[in-house]
Amino acid sequence: MSVNYYTPEHFTGHQVVSISFKNIKAGIWKIILKTEFKSDGRYDIWLQPNNTLPEGTMFLEPDPEITLTIPSTARKVITVAYSRSDKNILVSESGRGFNSNNLINPDIVSEGINIKTTGVSNSITTLSGSSAATAIVAGACALLLQWGVIDGNDITMYSIKIRSYFIYGARRDALYKYPNKELGYGNLDLLGVFNVLSKSYRNYHVKISHDNYEEFYINNLFIRIPCGGKEYKNNNIEESLNIFRDINYSHYIVQYQGDIEYEISKKSGYYVTLINDKFAIVSMPLSSKLFVGDKDLKSIVYIKSPERYTLQQMSPIESAQIRPLQLESPLNLTGKDVIVAMLDTGIDYLNEEFMDYHGNTRIECIWDQNILSQSNGINNEVTFGQVYSKEKIQEAITAFRNGQSPYDIVPTIDEIGHGTSMAGIIGASGKNPELKGVASDCSLISIKLIEDYEYKNKYNIKTPIFNITAIFSALEFLYRYALKNNKPMVIYFPLGTNSGNHKGNGILEEYIESISANSGIVIVTGTGNEREKRRHASGVIDKEGGMSLIDLEISPEQKHLWVEIWAGAPNIFSIDILSPSGENTGIIEAAINSTDFHTFIFEETSIIVKTYLPEENTGDELICINFYNLQPGIWKLRIIGNMILDGKFNVWIPQEGISLGDTHLSPSDPYGTLMNPSSSDYIVAVAAYNQNNNNVLAYSGMAFVDNYKNIIDVAAGGVNTLAVAPNNKTSIVNGTSVAAAIVSGVCAMLFEWGIINKNDPYIYSQSIKTYLSRGTNKRIGDIYPNPQWGYGMINVLKMFENMT
């Protein structure tokens, strides 16, 4: 017999014990488990598949509820259970349970006993089992793909949308509560699917665009909507090089299949920036429109609605027990030979805290996305902005020491200072001992993200704001850099958005998952500072036709706002919007790929309501409301249930800086206030606490009360941190971005210990999350993990003690 321990297993972060018996004797064997470190104490044990075991080999007390086989546990696989058609009951052998994200599987049930099919030599035979049921569902998928892609009704027919359509149309027995581990969301009913589609599928006429407004003629109704911003001519630089700074252009992340560069080249005024062989950025004039199904852009199969991210900014290093590790521990971990990359506002590369004790820069490179391409950078790896190599940065530092201008060589400046401060918390060398960072010997990469100038100008936004397009490009650059240079990399991500369903399955979260599937790469972010801002609401509608009312209170300075209402399939909701004067839109029925328009006469406020049923990437229903020329007062959102399963819905408005003044929702819900992408299962999500009194901070974002395990990992100090500032100054910083910076430094230590020192040379992000969760302090009386703290307050000494 051999026993192998994986603590943690690389890809999952779980502890795995593999027992292999040789020449095993018949009889009853007992497995005794003992725990040395307990969280919730749960464990699962599986034997190899039944068809490879001799009859009678089994557990004496089996658990039939968790018997799904791989790959039915994958996130976007449609999982099928099988039943008897004559009795409409589930077969006992059919697998059931949940997947890796604690979401109930199977998705759907289909007949699977004595299914007639073709046999050899033109015979007819019968088959039974999950493979037969799955074949039926596969055929149903083909019909939906024909209806959607071939017939042109919905060419964005992703697997997650097909799954949602099956769930919407499923046949459910009134005797059961759905979803459940046996029947999922119900029995396959293809007629029910097309009944749902036939009721809700509709198209609208093309709009007519003018300079300052757009006109729509819909069902003989005339509507005029202001464009929301004035165009300005920019004649300072060449248009093709400055497209990302041009306020007359909008930018979209698209997924493509085919020669998108050739197609875009035929569209006047359009530009494409390839990110990789799957994603690209399409830039186009504000007066132009981009949509899937454009006969001139057949390669585009998905368009991501713009998401805007803001900084998470509001001695914690001492509270994390890091300084003793740096100075006294025989491990002597300082992040040496590990890269920490930062997506932020830039870095003051002249500050000596980012140099070694020989005066040489520790910055590997700087990508300033705002600077035009020049000959003195290394610009072949990016399609916009300018990358400055370590050699160029050192040349600029030398020029500065000689009394010359360093900015003639490397002209990037951190005007805001956030990036410089966070870089100091992560990796200041400690020339000023009070400023010494967590990983004081790590190498650094700074990406100065380009702001969304078009959006800032259009809606008069004062805070730094970044489009998802800039973030996607930055992550792809770092991913390629890490692979090319074969160095472990921590990516510090101090940004967040309230946009999305907060389930970790948005397009950016999935991209982060794909990056994190590589050994030696981990991404760290904060949970955001939205908990007490009242920008999230939730509710439950218990029956079809039921209604829930959410107040949206608008401050005078708020002239534009978006609202997102999310509901998990198969729930379907409609919306009715009431203005402060009492005028309402009437019920806007949920419909696939629909857009509705309304102008309120007294307020002169216009709205666009877009319904995604389902939203392409998540499979959930999304109702997105955009308000233009918004007037102050209390607006009311009446949410009406059309199809109800659990009846749950969530509402978000934008985060601080986009939501202005005291604009908020009522009643609000503090749970579910963590900002995306911290909801990803593959990102290290960090909450902030007050290290002076060990209380969670009122602003630190929280996970959902009913789905919080493995969402928030740990908490770190986030109050009044002394940090490096530009021009050799210091500053006091607060917020979850501070907490995430501390944990980023800790991750650099873990990579040094594991990969550089070869104690665990194949560390993945899930392993990092496991190590962090084992090194925490817990308050007496609290239950862990929880939606506020995750697994507790980070304690690095304890983490390494638990490894030995």
C-alpha positions in Angstrom: 0.0 0.0 0.0 1.2 3.5 -0.8 -0.1 6.8 0.6 0.6 10.1 -1.1 -0.2 13.5 0.5 -0.7 16.7 -1.5 -1.0 19.6 0.9 -2.2 21.5 -1.0 -2.9 19.9 -4.3 -1.6 22.3 -7.0 -4.7 23.0 -9.1 -7.4 23.0 -6.5 -5.7 24.1 -3.3 -7.3 21.2 -1.4 -5.5 18.6 0.6 -5.6 15.3 -1.3 -4.6 11.9 0.1 -4.2 9.2 -2.5 -4.2 5.6 -1.2 -3.2 2.8 -3.6 -3.7 -0.8 -2.5 -1.8 -3.7 -4.0 -2.7 -7.4 -3.4 -5.5 -6.2 -1.2 -7.3 -8.9 0.8 -11.1 -9.3 0.9 -12.8 -8.0 4.1 -13.7 -4.7 5.8 -11.0 -2.1 5.8 -11.3 1.0 8.0 -9.9 4.5 7.1 -9.4 6.7 10.2 -9.0 10.4 9.6 -7.5 12.8 12.1 -7.3 16.6 11.8 -4.5 18.9 12.8 -5.9 22.1 11.3 -9.7 22.4 11.1 -11.9 24.8 9.3 -15.3 23.4 8.6 -14.0 19.8 8.9 -15.6 18.5 5.7 -14.0 15.8 3.7 -15.0 13.6 0.7 -13.7 10.1 -0.3 -14.2 8.4 -3.6 -13.4 5.0 -5.0 -12.4 4.5 -8.6 -15.3 4.1 -11.1 -17.7 1.3 -10.5 -17.1 -0.5 -13.8 -13.4 -1.0 -12.8 -14.1 -2.5 -9.4 -15.0 -6.2 -8.7 -18.6 -6.7 -7.5 -19.0 -6.0 -3.8 -16.2 -3.5 -3.4 -17.9 -0.4 -1.9 -18.3 1.8 1.1 -20.6 0.5 3.8 -22.1 3.9 4.5 -22.0 5.7 1.1 -23.3 9.2 0.4 -25.4 9.1 -2.8 -25.7 12.9 -2.9 -22.2 13.7 -4.2 -21.6 11.2 -7.0 -21.1 13.4 -10.0 -18.3 12.2 -12.3 -15.8 14.4 -14.0 -16.2 16.5 -16.3 -19.8 17.0 -15.2 -18.5 19.2 -12.4 -17.0 21.7 -14.9 -18.5 25.2 -14.7 -19.9 25.5 -18.2 -20.7 21.9 -19.0 -24.4 21.1 -19.3 -24.8 18.2 -16.8 -27.6 15.7 -17.5 -29.2 13.3 -15.1 -31.4 10.4 -16.4 -34.9 9.2 -15.5 -37.4 6.6 -16.4 -39.8 7.9 -19.0 -42.6 5.5 -17.9 -42.5 6.6 -14.3 -40.9 10.0 -14.6 -38.6 9.3 -11.7 -34.9 9.6 -11.3 -32.9 6.4 -11.6 -30.9 5.6 -8.4 -27.7 5.2 -10.3 -27.8 8.7 -11.8 -25.1 11.0 -10.4 -26.0 14.0 -8.3 -24.5 16.6 -6.1 -22.7 19.9 -6.7 -19.9 21.3 -8.7 -16.6 22.9 -7.7 -18.4 26.3 -7.2 -21.0 24.8 -4.8 -23.6 25.2 -7.5 -26.2 22.4 -7.6 -25.8 19.9 -10.4 -27.2 18.3 -12.5 -28.6 21.1 -14.6 -31.4 19.1 -16.4 -33.0 15.6 -16.4 -33.7 13.6 -19.5 -35.1 10.2 -20.3 -32.4 7.6 -20.1 -33.9 4.1 -19.8 -34.5 1.8 -22.8 -33.9 4.5 -25.4 -34.3 3.2 -29.0 -31.4 3.9 -31.3 -29.6 2.5 -34.4 -27.5 -0.6 -34.0 -25.1 -2.5 -36.2 -26.3 -3.9 -39.5 -29.3 -1.6 -39.7 -30.7 -3.0 -36.5 -32.6 -1.2 -33.8 -31.3 -1.4 -30.2 -32.0 0.1 -26.9 -29.6 1.9 -24.5 -29.9 3.0 -20.9 -27.8 5.3 -18.7 -26.6 8.8 -18.5 -24.9 8.6 -21.9 -28.3 8.0 -23.5 -29.9 10.9 -21.7 -26.9 13.1 -22.6 -27.3 12.2 -26.3 -30.9 13.4 -26.2 -29.8 16.7 -24.7 -26.9 17.0 -27.2 -29.5 16.7 -30.0 -31.6 19.4 -28.3 -28.4 21.6 -28.3 -28.1 21.1 -32.0 -31.6 22.3 -32.6 -31.0 25.4 -30.5 -27.8 26.1 -32.4 -29.7 25.8 -35.6 -32.3 28.2 -34.4 -29.8 30.7 -33.0 -26.7 30.6 -35.2 -27.8 29.0 -38.5 -31.2 30.8 -38.7 -29.8 34.0 -37.3 -32.1 34.4 -34.3 -29.3 34.5 -31.7 -25.8 34.1 -33.1 -24.3 34.6 -29.7 -25.4 31.1 -28.7 -22.7 30.2 -26.1 -23.0 27.0 -24.0 -24.0 29.0 -21.0 -26.9 30.5 -22.9 -28.1 27.1 -24.1 -27.9 25.9 -20.5 -30.1 28.9 -19.4 -32.6 28.2 -22.2 -33.0 24.6 -21.0 -33.5 25.8 -17.4 -36.1 28.4 -18.5 -38.1 25.8 -20.4 -37.7 22.9 -18.0 -40.7 21.0 -16.8 -41.0 21.1 -13.0 -43.1 19.0 -10.7 -45.0 20.9 -8.1 -44.1 18.2 -5.5 -40.4 19.2 -5.6 -38.4 22.2 -4.7 -36.0 23.3 -7.4 -33.0 23.3 -8.0 -32.1 20.1 -6.1 -29.2 17.6 -6.3 -31.3 14.9 -8.0 -33.4 16.7 -10.6 -31.4 20.0 -11.0 -33.8 22.5 -12.5 -36.3 20.0 -13.9 -36.9 17.8 -16.9 -35.9 18.7 -20.4 -38.8 20.2 -22.3 -37.7 21.5 -25.7 -41.2 22.7 -26.5 -41.1 24.7 -23.3 -37.8 26.3 -24.4 -39.3 27.5 -27.6 -42.5 28.6 -25.9 -40.3 30.9 -23.8 -38.4 32.1 -26.9 -41.5 32.7 -28.9 -43.1 34.9 -26.2 -40.1 37.1 -25.6 -38.1 37.4 -28.8 -38.5 40.7 -30.6 -36.5 43.2 -32.7 -36.5 47.0 -32.9 -36.1 49.4 -35.7 -32.8 51.1 -36.4 -32.3 54.5 -34.7 -31.4 57.7 -36.5 -28.3 59.5 -35.0 -27.8 63.3 -34.9 -25.1 65.4 -33.4 -26.7 65.9 -30.0 -29.5 63.4 -29.9 -30.8 60.2 -31.3 -34.4 59.5 -32.6 -36.2 56.2 -32.5 -39.4 55.2 -34.2 -40.8 52.2 -32.5 -44.3 50.9 -33.0 -45.3 54.4 -34.3 -43.9 56.0 -31.2 -41.4 58.8 -31.5 -38.6 59.1 -28.8 -35.7 61.5 -28.7 -32.7 60.7 -26.4 -29.8 63.1 -25.9 -26.3 61.7 -26.6 -25.1 62.9 -23.3 -21.9 64.7 -24.3 -20.4 67.1 -26.8 -17.7 66.1 -29.2 -14.4 67.9 -29.3 -11.9 67.9 -32.1 -8.4 66.8 -31.1 -5.8 68.1 -33.6 -2.7 67.7 -31.5 -1.6 64.3 -32.6 -2.2 61.7 -35.2 -5.5 60.0 -34.8 -4.3 56.5 -35.3 -1.7 56.8 -32.5 -3.9 58.6 -30.0 -7.1 56.7 -30.5 -7.3 55.6 -26.8 -7.0 59.3 -25.6 -9.6 60.6 -28.1 -12.8 61.5 -26.4 -14.7 61.1 -29.6 -14.0 57.3 -29.6 -15.5 54.5 -27.6 -13.7 51.2 -27.1 -15.1 47.6 -26.6 -13.7 44.2 -25.8 -14.9 41.7 -28.4 -14.4 38.0 -28.8 -13.6 37.1 -32.4 -13.3 34.1 -34.7 -11.7 34.9 -38.0 -9.8 37.7 -39.7 -11.1 40.7 -37.7 -8.2 42.9 -38.8 -9.2 42.6 -42.4 -12.9 43.3 -41.7 -12.1 46.3 -39.5 -9.8 47.7 -42.2 -12.8 48.0 -44.5 -14.7 50.1 -41.9 -13.9 53.8 -42.1 -12.9 55.3 -38.8 -12.7 51.9 -37.0 -9.6 50.5 -35.4 -8.8 47.1 -33.9 -6.2 46.3 -31.3 -5.5 42.5 -30.9 -5.1 41.3 -27.3 -4.6 37.6 -28.2 -6.1 35.1 -30.6 -9.5 35.3 -28.9 -10.0 38.8 -27.7 -9.5 42.3 -29.3 -10.3 45.9 -28.7 -12.5 47.6 -31.3 -12.4 51.4 -31.3 -14.9 53.5 -33.2 -16.4 57.0 -33.4 -19.2 57.7 -30.9 -21.6 58.1 -33.7 -21.1 54.5 -34.8 -22.6 51.4 -33.4 -21.2 48.0 -32.9 -23.4 44.9 -32.8 -23.1 41.1 -33.2 -24.5 40.1 -36.5 -23.1 43.1 -38.5 -22.7 41.6 -42.0 -19.4 43.5 -42.4 -18.0 42.2 -39.1 -18.9 38.5 -39.2 -15.8 37.6 -37.1 -17.2 39.3 -34.0 -19.1 36.8 -31.9 -19.4 38.6 -28.6 -19.3 42.2 -27.5 -18.7 43.1 -23.8 -20.6 46.1 -22.7 -18.1 48.6 -21.3 -17.2 48.1 -17.6 -15.5 51.0 -15.7 -13.1 50.3 -12.9 -12.0 52.7 -10.1 -9.2 52.5 -7.5 -9.9 50.8 -4.2 -8.1 53.5 -2.2 -9.7 54.9 0.9 1.1 50.2 10.7 -0.9 47.2 9.1 2.4 45.7 8.1 3.2 45.2 11.8 -0.3 43.7 12.4 0.3 41.1 9.7 3.4 39.8 11.6 5.6 40.4 8.6 8.4 42.5 10.0 9.6 39.8 12.4 9.7 37.3 9.5 11.8 39.7 7.4 14.3 40.4 10.2 14.4 37.4 12.5 13.1 34.3 10.7 15.8 31.9 9.3 13.6 31.7 6.2 14.7 35.3 5.4 12.0 35.8 2.8 12.0 39.2 1.0 10.5 38.3 -2.4 13.9 38.0 -4.1 13.7 36.9 -7.7 9.9 37.3 -7.7 8.1 39.9 -9.9 5.3 42.0 -8.4 3.4 43.7 -11.3 0.9 46.5 -10.6 -2.0 47.8 -12.6 -2.3 51.3 -11.2 -1.5 55.0 -11.8 2.2 54.5 -12.4 5.3 54.7 -10.2 7.9 57.3 -9.3 10.9 55.4 -10.6 13.3 58.0 -9.2 12.4 57.1 -5.6 15.3 55.2 -3.9 12.9 52.9 -2.2 12.6 51.2 -5.6 16.3 50.7 -6.0 18.7 48.1 -4.5 21.5 49.1 -2.1 23.8 49.6 -5.1 21.5 52.3 -6.4 20.2 50.2 -9.3 16.5 50.1 -10.2 14.5 47.1 -9.2 11.8 48.0 -11.8 11.9 45.4 -14.6 9.9 47.7 -16.9 7.1 50.3 -17.1 4.3 50.3 -19.6 2.7 53.7 -19.7 -0.4 53.2 -21.8 -0.9 57.0 -22.1 2.4 57.8 -24.0 2.7 57.8 -27.7 5.0 55.3 -29.3 8.6 56.5 -29.4 11.9 55.0 -30.6 13.5 54.8 -27.1 11.2 52.2 -25.7 10.6 48.5 -26.3 7.3 48.9 -28.1 7.1 45.7 -30.1 5.2 43.9 -27.3 2.3 46.4 -27.1 0.1 48.0 -29.7 -0.4 51.3 -27.8 1.4 53.3 -25.2 5.1 52.8 -24.5 7.1 50.2 -22.6 10.4 51.3 -21.0 12.9 48.6 -20.2 15.0 48.3 -17.0 18.0 49.6 -19.0 16.2 52.7 -20.0 14.9 53.3 -16.5 18.5 53.0 -15.2 19.7 55.4 -17.9 17.1 58.0 -16.8 18.1 57.6 -13.1 21.8 58.1 -14.1 20.8 61.3 -16.0 18.9 62.5 -13.0 22.0 62.0 -10.7 24.0 64.0 -13.3 21.7 66.9 -13.1 19.9 66.1 -16.4 16.2 65.6 -17.1 15.3 61.9 -16.6 11.9 62.5 -18.3 13.6 63.1 -21.6 14.5 59.4 -21.5 11.6 57.9 -19.6 8.8 60.5 -19.5 6.3 58.6 -17.4 5.1 60.3 -14.2 2.7 59.1 -11.4 0.6 62.3 -11.1 -2.0 60.7 -8.8 0.4 58.9 -6.5 -1.6 55.8 -5.7 0.6 53.5 -7.7 3.7 54.8 -6.0 2.2 54.4 -2.6 1.0 50.8 -3.2 4.4 49.9 -4.7 6.0 51.1 -1.5 3.8 49.0 0.7 4.5 45.9 -1.4 8.2 46.3 -2.0 9.9 49.5 -0.6 13.5 48.6 0.0 13.6 50.1 3.5 16.2 52.9 3.0 13.8 54.7 5.3 13.0 51.9 7.8 9.5 53.3 8.4 8.6 52.7 4.8 10.0 49.2 4.3 7.7 47.1 2.3 6.5 43.5 2.7 8.7 42.0 0.0 11.6 44.5 0.0 13.8 42.6 -2.5 11.1 41.8 -5.1 11.3 43.0 -8.7 8.6 45.4 -9.9 6.6 46.0 -13.1 4.4 49.1 -13.3 1.6 49.5 -15.8 0.2 53.0 -15.8 -3.3 52.3 -17.1 -4.9 54.7 -19.6 -8.0 56.4 -18.3 -11.4 56.3 -20.0 -11.2 59.8 -21.3 -14.4 59.5 -23.4 -16.5 58.5 -20.4 -14.9 61.0 -18.1 -15.6 63.8 -20.5 -19.1 62.7 -21.4 -20.3 62.5 -17.8 -17.9 64.9 -16.1 -16.3 62.3 -13.9 -13.5 63.6 -11.6 -12.1 60.4 -10.2 -9.6 58.2 -12.1 -11.6 55.7 -14.1 -10.4 52.8 -16.3 -12.1 50.9 -19.1 -12.0 47.1 -19.1 -10.2 47.4 -22.5 -7.0 48.8 -20.8 -7.2 46.2 -18.1 -7.5 43.3 -20.5 -4.5 44.5 -22.4 -2.4 44.9 -19.3 -3.2 41.4 -18.0 -2.3 39.9 -21.4 1.0 41.7 -21.5 1.9 40.5 -18.0 0.9 37.0 -18.7 3.2 36.9 -21.7 6.0 38.6 -19.8 5.8 36.0 -17.0 5.9 33.0 -19.5 8.7 34.5 -21.6 10.9 35.3 -18.6 10.1 32.2 -16.6 9.7 34.1 -13.3 7.0 33.8 -10.7 4.7 36.8 -10.8 2.2 38.4 -8.4 -0.2 40.7 -10.2 -1.6 43.4 -7.9 -5.0 44.6 -9.0 -6.2 47.5 -6.9 -9.3 48.1 -9.0 -13.0 47.2 -8.9 -16.4 47.7 -10.4 -20.0 47.2 -9.3 -20.9 46.0 -12.7 -21.6 42.3 -13.2 -23.5 39.6 -11.3 -20.8 39.1 -8.7 -20.7 35.3 -9.1 -17.2 35.1 -10.6 -18.3 34.2 -14.1 -18.0 37.5 -15.9 -15.6 37.8 -18.9 -12.8 39.4 -16.9 -13.1 36.8 -14.1 -12.9 34.0 -16.7 -9.9 35.6 -18.3 -8.3 35.8 -14.8 -9.1 32.1 -14.3 -7.3 31.2 -17.6 -4.2 33.2 -16.5 -4.2 31.7 -13.0 -4.2 28.1 -14.5 -0.4 28.6 -14.9 2.0 27.8 -12.2 3.8 30.8 -10.7 1.1 33.4 -11.4 -1.3 34.8 -8.9 -3.6 37.8 -9.0 -4.5 39.7 -5.8 -7.3 42.3 -5.3 -9.3 43.9 -2.5 -12.9 43.5 -1.9 -13.5 47.2 -2.4 -14.8 49.9 -0.2 -18.6 49.8 -1.0 -20.1 48.0 2.0 -21.6 51.1 3.7 -22.3 53.1 0.5 -25.9 51.6 0.0 -25.2 50.8 -3.7 -26.5 47.2 -3.6 -30.0 46.0 -2.9 -31.5 42.5 -3.1 -34.9 40.9 -2.7 -37.1 37.9 -3.1 -40.3 37.7 -5.1 -42.2 34.6 -3.9 -44.7 34.1 -6.7 -45.4 34.9 -10.4 -47.0 38.3 -10.6 -45.5 39.4 -7.3 -43.7 42.7 -7.0 -40.8 44.2 -5.1 -40.1 48.0 -4.8 -36.6 49.4 -4.7 -36.1 53.2 -4.2 -33.3 54.9 -6.1 -32.5 58.2 -4.5 -30.6 60.6 -6.8 -28.3 63.4 -5.7 -28.5 66.7 -7.6 -25.0 66.3 -9.2 -25.9 62.9 -10.7 -26.8 63.5 -14.3 -26.2 60.0 -15.7 -26.4 56.6 -14.0 -26.7 53.0 -14.9 -28.6 50.3 -12.9 -28.1 46.6 -13.2 -30.7 44.1 -12.1 -29.5 40.5 -12.1 -31.5 37.3 -11.6 -30.4 33.7 -11.8 -32.0 31.4 -14.3 -34.8 30.3 -14.6 -36.2 33.4 -12.7 -37.5 36.0 -15.1 -38.4 39.5 -14.0 -39.8 42.6 -15.7 -39.4 46.2 -14.7 -41.6 49.3 -14.2 -39.8 52.7 -13.5 -41.5 55.5 -11.7 -40.1 59.1 -11.7 -40.2 61.5 -8.7 -43.2 63.2 -10.3 -45.2 59.9 -10.4 -44.9 59.3 -14.2 -44.0 55.7 -15.0 -42.9 53.6 -18.0 -45.4 50.9 -17.6 -44.3 47.3 -17.3 -41.3 46.7 -19.6 -41.7 43.0 -20.3 -38.6 40.8 -20.2 -37.5 39.9 -23.7 -34.5 38.3 -25.4 -32.0 40.9 -26.8 -34.5 43.7 -26.4 -34.0 47.4 -26.0 -36.8 49.8 -24.7 -36.7 53.6 -24.6 -38.7 56.1 -22.6 -38.7 59.9 -22.0 -40.2 61.2 -18.8 -42.1 64.4 -19.7 -41.8 66.4 -16.5 -38.3 65.4 -15.6 -37.1 65.5 -19.2 -35.1 62.4 -18.3 -34.6 59.7 -20.9 -33.8 56.0 -20.3 -32.7 53.1 -22.2 -33.6 49.6 -20.8 -31.7 46.7 -22.3 -32.8 43.1 -21.3 -30.4 40.2 -21.7 -32.3 37.0 -21.4 -29.9 35.4 -20.8 -26.8 37.5 -20.6 -24.3 35.7 -23.0 -21.4 35.1 -20.6 -23.2 34.3 -17.3 -26.5 32.7 -18.3 -28.4 35.0 -15.9 -31.1 37.6 -16.7 -29.7 41.1 -16.8 -31.8 44.2 -17.0 -29.6 47.3 -17.6 -31.1 50.7 -17.2 -29.3 53.8 -18.4 -30.6 57.2 -17.2 -29.7 60.4 -19.2 -30.3 64.0 -18.0 -31.2 62.5 -14.6 -33.1 64.6 -12.2 -32.8 64.5 -8.4 -35.3 62.9 -6.1 -36.6 59.4 -5.4 -37.0 57.2 -8.4 -38.7 53.8 -7.9 -37.9 50.5 -9.5 -40.9 48.1 -9.5 -39.5 44.6 -10.1 -42.2 42.1 -11.2 -41.9 38.3 -11.3 -42.8 36.6 -14.5 -41.2 33.2 -13.9 -40.2 32.3 -10.3 -38.0 29.6 -8.9 -36.3 31.0 -5.8 -37.3 34.6 -6.8 -34.0 36.1 -5.8 -32.6 39.3 -7.5 -29.8 41.7 -6.9 -29.5 45.4 -7.9 -26.3 47.4 -8.2 -25.5 51.0 -9.1 -22.0 52.2 -9.9 -19.2 52.5 -7.3 -17.8 55.6 -5.7 -16.7 58.2 -8.2 -19.3 57.2 -10.8 -22.2 57.3 -8.3 -22.0 60.9 -7.0 -23.0 62.5 -3.8 -25.5 60.5 -1.7 -27.0 58.6 -4.7 -28.1 55.2 -3.2 -30.6 52.4 -3.1 -33.1 51.7 -0.4 -33.6 49.3 1.2 -29.9 48.4 0.7 -28.0 45.2 1.4 -24.4 45.2 2.7 -23.9 41.6 1.7 -22.8 41.2 -1.9 -20.9 44.5 -1.8 -17.5 43.0 -2.8 -16.4 44.5 -6.1 -15.6 42.6 -9.2 -13.3 40.8 -10.0 -12.9 39.8 -6.3 -15.7 37.4 -6.8 -13.5 35.2 -9.0 -12.7 31.8 -7.5 -9.1 32.1 -8.9 -8.2 35.5 -7.5 -6.9 36.2 -4.0 -9.6 38.4 -2.5 -8.6 40.5 0.5 -10.9 42.3 3.0 -9.6 45.2 5.2 -9.8 45.5 9.0 -8.7 48.0 11.5 -5.4 46.7 12.8 -5.7 48.9 15.9 -8.8 47.3 17.4 -9.2 44.1 15.3 -12.6 45.2 14.0 -13.7 44.8 10.4 -13.9 48.1 8.6 -17.3 49.5 7.8 -16.4 50.1 4.2 -14.8 46.8 3.4 -16.9 44.9 0.8 -18.7 41.7 1.9 -19.5 38.5 0.2 -23.1 37.2 -0.2 -24.5 35.8 3.0 -25.5 32.5 1.3 -22.5 32.0 -0.9 -19.3 33.2 0.8 -17.0 30.2 1.1 -13.8 30.6 -0.9 -14.8 34.1 -2.0 -13.0 36.3 0.5 -9.7 34.6 1.4 -8.2 36.7 4.2 -8.3 40.2 5.8 -5.3 42.5 6.2 -4.8 45.9 7.9 -6.2 48.8 5.9 -6.1 51.9 8.2 -3.7 54.9 8.2 -0.7 53.3 6.5 2.4 55.3 6.1 3.6 54.9 2.5 5.9 56.2 -0.2 4.6 59.1 -2.3 6.0 60.8 -5.4 8.8 63.3 -5.2 10.4 61.6 -2.2 7.4 62.4 0.1 5.3 60.2 2.3 1.5 59.8 2.5 -1.1 58.1 4.7 -3.3 55.7 2.8 -6.4 53.7 3.6 -8.7 51.2 1.9 -8.8 47.6 0.7 -6.2 48.5 -1.9 -3.8 48.8 1.1 -4.8 45.4 2.4 -4.4 43.8 -1.0 -0.9 45.4 -1.3 0.1 43.7 1.9 -1.1 40.3 0.8 0.6 40.8 -2.6 3.9 41.1 -0.7 3.0 37.9 1.2 2.3 36.1 -2.0 5.8 37.2 -3.3 7.3 35.6 -0.1 5.4 32.4 -0.9 6.7 32.2 -4.4 10.2 32.8 -3.2 9.8 30.0 -0.6 8.1 27.6 -3.0 9.5 28.2 -6.5 12.8 30.1 -6.0 13.9 28.0 -2.9 12.3 24.8 -4.4 10.2 23.9 -1.4 7.1 23.8 -3.6 8.2 24.5 -7.2 4.7 24.2 -8.8 2.7 26.6 -6.7 -0.6 27.6 -8.4 -3.0 30.3 -7.3 -5.2 27.8 -5.6 -2.3 26.6 -3.5 -1.5 30.2 -2.6 -5.1 30.7 -1.4 -4.8 27.6 0.7 -1.5 28.6 2.4 -3.0 32.0 3.2 -6.1 30.6 4.7 -4.0 28.4 7.1 -2.1 31.4 8.3 -4.7 33.5 10.0 -5.7 34.8 13.4 -9.4 34.4 14.3 -11.4 36.4 16.8 -13.1 34.4 19.6 -16.8 34.0 18.9 -16.7 34.4 15.2 -17.5 31.6 12.8 -15.0 31.1 9.9 -15.0 31.4 7.0 -17.5 34.3 7.0 -18.6 37.0 4.5 -16.7 39.7 6.2 -13.2 38.2 7.0 -13.0 35.1 4.9 -10.7 32.8 6.9 -9.4 35.5 9.2 -6.7 38.1 9.7 -3.4 37.3 7.9 -0.5 36.1 10.1 2.5 35.2 8.0 4.5 33.7 10.9 1.6 31.4 11.6 1.3 30.5 7.9 4.9 29.2 7.7 4.6 27.5 11.1 1.7 25.5 9.8 3.8 24.3 6.8 6.5 22.7 9.0 
